[in-house]
Amino acid sequence: MNIEKIAEGQVTVHIPLREAGDLLRALRDLRDELDDEAHALEVALEKAGVSLPDPEDHRRYEYMPPADRKTDPREGD
């Protein structure tokens, strides 16, 4: 997200569409806990044509160690 301008209590930001979709999802998920400003942002995102991202089937988390040429088994001794 990049702030383009701040003037008279208004902030204009540039945000990639995918991030905007993630933001919209978060705003909807937390709707009951957030204030009217957050609801106004949700409405503005919808008016701008932002849609919710497709749900993920399965998110994988796995550790990938850094490449170390000294211990790379493909190179041998």
Buried (B, 14 or more C-beta within 10 A) or exposed (E): EEEEEEEEEEEEEEBEEEEBBBBBBEBBEEEEEBEEEBEEBBEEBBEEEBEEBEEEEEEEEEEEEEEEEEEEEEEEE
